[in-house]
Amino acid sequence: MKVAVNYSTEAEQLIKDSLIDVDVFKCPDFSRELIQRAERTKPCYVHFGLNAGSGQIENVVWTLIKELKNWTQTPYVNVHAVAYSKHYPQFDVLTHEPSHINLVVDAVIRDIEIVADKIGMENVIMENVICRGKGDNMMKSVIDPIVLSEIVRRTGCGFLLDTAHAQMTSICLGLNVKEYISQLPVSSLKELHITGIQKDENGRLRDSMPMTKDDWELASWVLRKIENAEFSKPWVVAMEYGGVGPAFEWRSEENVLAEQVPEFYKMIRLNQN
């Protein structure tokens, strides 16, 4: 397994100063210039902002995605499995109605098949998103392990596990996070994202934050499951802290990266031995 961290100017400088180390940078898909800059320090792979189930996949510029994938040798094109409540106004966000679930599964599969037609199903992975329950914009059905497993089974795509998304979903919906993760299609795990979660000033949980004791414990548990072959081994484990642009620059603190990236790297390497 390779070890990654979100690209940020802070992480770049720390690596140049030999204060932290990773195998690759995880980069967003919106800037060739950013990837060019990052690759002067470390190899990169691209995380794509595609949403399967939104009905927007047909509008994607595939020449750019293929270019970035080939240029960086990114093994998989990721999609986020989504079901926005605005697309299902006739249903409650927490509904378990079979008719709704069928609609969601069909919508996500339809978009995944469009992606697969462009790059091959063996190159597609699907990521779990966050559902916060009542009042949220994401339907509960699309985070249901049975639904996600059915999508993986019917398409043959791989799975991208985001532990922070699973934590936030579990806290908001009153689930046991380890039981929830264990029911996801982890036998098809291809990529793993790990980061901290914390409450904002309004008490709303958000991810891409510094790791806390609970975050480290959950990450270690997932890695043990991989080591014991209970979960498939992903090609990369990414620490999703830091980044570029207004959404991430304020949470790209050098002291956090300097303290937590080495611990993250060591944890993954120890779980491979």
C-alpha positions as CSV (number, residue, x, y, z in Angstrom):
1,M,0.0,0.0,0.0
2,K,1.2,3.5,-0.9
3,V,0.9,6.3,1.6
4,A,-0.5,9.6,0.4
5,V,-1.5,13.0,1.8
6,N,-3.5,15.8,0.2
7,Y,-1.3,18.1,-1.7
8,S,-0.8,21.4,0.0
9,T,2.0,24.0,-0.2
10,E,2.6,23.3,3.5
11,A,3.0,19.5,2.9
12,E,5.3,20.2,-0.1
13,Q,7.6,22.4,2.0
14,L,7.7,19.9,4.9
15,I,8.7,17.1,2.5
16,K,11.4,19.4,0.9
17,D,12.7,20.0,4.4
18,S,12.7,16.3,5.1
19,L,10.4,16.7,8.1
20,I,7.7,14.4,6.7
21,D,7.5,11.8,4.0
22,V,4.8,10.1,1.8
23,D,4.9,8.0,-1.3
24,V,2.5,10.2,-3.3
25,F,0.4,13.3,-3.2
26,K,-3.3,13.1,-3.7
27,C,-4.3,16.0,-6.0
28,P,-7.7,17.5,-7.0
29,D,-8.6,17.4,-10.7
30,F,-9.1,21.1,-11.4
31,S,-5.6,22.3,-12.1
32,R,-2.8,21.0,-14.4
33,E,-0.5,23.6,-13.0
34,L,-1.0,22.4,-9.4
35,I,-0.2,18.8,-10.5
36,Q,2.9,19.9,-12.4
37,R,4.1,21.8,-9.3
38,A,3.3,18.9,-6.9
39,E,5.1,16.3,-9.1
40,R,8.3,18.3,-8.8
41,T,8.4,17.0,-5.2
42,K,6.5,13.7,-5.2
43,P,4.5,11.6,-7.7
44,C,0.8,12.4,-7.7
45,Y,-2.5,10.7,-8.3
46,V,-5.7,12.4,-9.1
47,H,-9.0,12.4,-7.1
48,F,-11.9,13.2,-9.4
49,G,-15.0,15.1,-8.5
50,L,-17.5,12.8,-10.2
51,N,-20.9,12.0,-8.8
52,A,-22.7,8.8,-9.9
53,G,-26.4,9.1,-9.4
54,S,-26.6,12.8,-10.1
55,G,-27.5,12.5,-13.8
56,Q,-24.5,14.8,-14.7
57,I,-22.0,12.2,-15.8
58,E,-23.0,12.6,-19.4
59,N,-21.7,16.2,-19.3
60,V,-18.2,15.3,-18.2
61,V,-15.2,16.3,-20.3
62,W,-13.7,12.8,-20.7
63,T,-10.6,14.0,-22.7
64,L,-9.4,15.9,-19.6
65,I,-10.1,13.0,-17.2
66,K,-8.3,10.5,-19.4
67,E,-5.4,13.0,-19.8
68,L,-5.0,13.4,-16.1
69,K,-5.4,9.7,-15.4
70,N,-2.7,8.7,-17.9
71,W,-0.4,11.6,-17.1
72,T,-0.3,10.8,-13.4
73,Q,-0.7,7.0,-13.8
74,T,-3.7,7.2,-11.5
75,P,-5.0,3.6,-11.5
76,Y,-8.7,4.3,-10.8
77,V,-11.3,7.0,-11.6
78,N,-13.4,7.5,-8.5
79,V,-17.0,8.4,-8.4
80,H,-19.1,9.4,-5.3
81,A,-22.4,7.4,-5.1
82,V,-25.0,10.1,-4.5
83,A,-28.8,10.5,-4.2
84,Y,-29.7,14.1,-3.6
85,S,-33.0,14.7,-1.9
86,K,-34.0,17.4,-4.5
87,H,-34.1,14.6,-7.1
88,Y,-36.5,12.6,-5.0
89,P,-39.0,15.1,-3.5
90,Q,-41.7,12.5,-3.2
91,F,-39.7,10.6,-0.6
92,D,-38.5,11.3,2.9
93,V,-34.7,11.4,3.2
94,L,-34.8,8.4,5.6
95,T,-37.1,6.3,3.4
96,H,-36.6,2.6,3.1
97,E,-39.3,2.2,0.4
98,P,-38.2,-0.4,-2.2
99,S,-39.4,1.7,-5.1
100,H,-37.1,4.6,-4.0
101,I,-34.1,2.2,-3.4
102,N,-34.6,0.8,-6.9
103,L,-34.5,4.2,-8.4
104,V,-31.3,5.1,-6.5
105,V,-29.5,1.9,-7.4
106,D,-30.5,2.3,-11.1
107,A,-29.4,5.9,-11.2
108,V,-26.0,5.2,-9.7
109,I,-25.4,2.1,-11.9
110,R,-26.4,4.0,-15.0
111,D,-23.8,6.7,-14.3
112,I,-21.1,4.1,-13.4
113,E,-21.7,2.3,-16.6
114,I,-21.2,5.6,-18.5
115,V,-17.8,6.0,-16.8
116,A,-17.0,2.4,-17.5
117,D,-17.8,2.8,-21.1
118,K,-15.1,5.5,-21.3
119,I,-12.3,3.9,-19.2
120,G,-13.3,0.3,-18.4
121,M,-15.2,-1.0,-15.4
122,E,-11.9,-2.4,-13.9
123,N,-10.7,1.2,-13.6
124,V,-13.8,2.5,-11.7
125,I,-14.1,2.8,-7.9
126,M,-17.1,4.1,-5.9
127,E,-16.8,6.1,-2.7
128,N,-19.2,6.2,0.2
129,V,-20.6,9.7,1.0
130,I,-22.2,11.3,4.1
131,C,-25.8,11.2,5.2
132,R,-26.8,13.4,8.2
133,G,-30.4,12.3,8.4
134,K,-33.5,14.6,8.6
135,G,-33.0,17.9,6.8
136,D,-29.9,16.6,4.9
137,N,-29.5,16.8,1.1
138,M,-28.3,13.2,0.8
139,M,-30.8,10.3,0.9
140,K,-30.1,7.6,3.5
141,S,-30.5,4.9,0.9
142,V,-27.3,5.8,-0.9
143,I,-25.2,5.1,2.2
144,D,-26.9,1.8,3.0
145,P,-24.4,-1.0,2.9
146,I,-26.9,-3.3,1.2
147,V,-27.4,-0.7,-1.6
148,L,-23.7,0.0,-2.0
149,S,-22.9,-3.7,-2.1
150,E,-25.6,-4.3,-4.7
151,I,-24.1,-1.6,-6.9
152,V,-20.7,-3.1,-6.6
153,R,-22.0,-6.6,-7.3
154,R,-24.0,-5.6,-10.4
155,T,-21.4,-3.4,-11.9
156,G,-18.1,-5.0,-10.9
157,C,-16.6,-1.7,-9.9
158,G,-14.3,-1.3,-6.9
159,F,-14.9,0.4,-3.6
160,L,-13.3,3.5,-2.0
161,L,-13.8,3.6,1.7
162,D,-13.7,7.0,3.4
163,T,-13.6,6.4,7.1
164,A,-14.5,10.0,8.0
165,H,-17.6,9.8,5.9
166,A,-18.5,6.5,7.6
167,Q,-17.9,8.1,11.0
168,M,-20.0,11.2,10.4
169,T,-22.8,9.1,8.9
170,S,-22.8,6.7,11.8
171,I,-22.8,9.5,14.4
172,C,-25.6,11.3,12.7
173,L,-27.8,8.2,12.2
174,G,-27.0,6.5,15.5
175,L,-25.0,3.6,13.9
176,N,-22.1,1.6,15.2
177,V,-19.3,2.8,12.9
178,K,-17.3,-0.5,12.9
179,E,-20.4,-2.6,12.3
180,Y,-21.4,-0.1,9.5
181,I,-18.0,-0.3,7.8
182,S,-17.9,-4.1,8.1
183,Q,-21.1,-4.3,6.1
184,L,-19.8,-2.1,3.3
185,P,-18.4,-3.8,0.1
186,V,-14.9,-4.0,1.7
187,S,-14.1,-7.2,-0.2
188,S,-13.8,-4.9,-3.2
189,L,-11.7,-2.2,-1.4
190,K,-9.3,-0.5,-3.8
191,E,-8.5,2.8,-2.0
192,L,-8.8,4.1,1.5
193,H,-9.2,7.7,2.8
194,I,-8.6,8.6,6.4
195,T,-8.9,11.9,8.2
196,G,-10.1,13.5,11.4
197,I,-13.6,14.8,12.1
198,Q,-14.5,17.7,14.4
199,K,-17.5,19.9,15.1
200,D,-17.6,23.4,13.6
201,E,-18.8,26.5,15.6
202,N,-22.4,25.4,15.0
203,G,-21.9,21.9,16.2
204,R,-22.0,20.4,12.7
205,L,-19.5,17.7,12.0
206,R,-16.9,18.2,9.2
207,D,-14.0,16.1,7.9
208,S,-10.5,16.9,6.6
209,M,-9.6,18.0,10.2
210,P,-6.7,16.9,12.4
211,M,-6.9,13.4,13.7
212,T,-8.2,12.8,17.2
213,K,-7.8,9.8,19.5
214,D,-11.1,8.3,18.1
215,D,-10.0,8.8,14.5
216,W,-6.6,7.1,15.1
217,E,-8.3,4.2,16.8
218,L,-10.8,3.7,13.9
219,A,-8.0,4.0,11.3
220,S,-5.9,1.4,13.2
221,W,-8.9,-0.9,13.3
222,V,-9.5,-0.7,9.6
223,L,-5.8,-1.3,8.9
224,R,-5.9,-4.4,11.1
225,K,-8.8,-5.7,9.1
226,I,-6.8,-5.2,6.0
227,E,-3.7,-6.9,7.5
228,N,-5.9,-9.9,8.5
229,A,-7.4,-10.1,5.0
230,E,-10.9,-9.4,6.3
231,F,-10.9,-6.3,4.0
232,S,-9.2,-6.3,0.7
233,K,-5.8,-4.4,0.5
234,P,-6.1,-1.0,-1.2
235,W,-3.5,0.3,-3.5
236,V,-3.2,3.6,-1.5
237,V,-4.1,5.0,1.9
238,A,-4.5,8.7,1.9
239,M,-4.5,11.1,4.8
240,E,-7.1,13.8,3.6
241,Y,-5.8,16.7,5.7
242,G,-4.7,19.9,4.1
243,G,-5.2,21.1,0.6
244,V,-5.4,24.1,-1.7
245,G,-8.1,26.7,-2.3
246,P,-10.4,28.5,0.2
247,A,-12.1,25.3,1.4
248,F,-8.8,23.8,2.6
249,E,-6.1,26.4,3.0
250,W,-7.3,27.3,6.5
251,R,-6.9,23.7,7.6
252,S,-3.4,23.0,6.2
253,E,-1.5,23.8,9.3
254,E,2.2,22.9,9.2
255,N,2.4,21.9,12.8
256,V,-0.5,19.4,12.3
257,L,1.1,18.0,9.2
258,A,4.5,17.8,10.8
259,E,3.1,15.9,13.8
260,Q,0.5,13.7,12.2
261,V,1.8,12.7,8.8
262,P,4.8,10.8,10.3
263,E,2.5,9.0,12.7
264,F,0.2,8.2,9.9
265,Y,3.0,6.8,7.7
266,K,4.4,4.7,10.6
267,M,1.0,3.3,11.4
268,I,0.4,2.1,7.8
269,R,3.9,0.7,7.5
270,L,3.6,-1.2,10.8
271,N,0.3,-2.7,9.7
272,Q,2.0,-4.1,6.6
273,N,4.6,-6.1,8.5
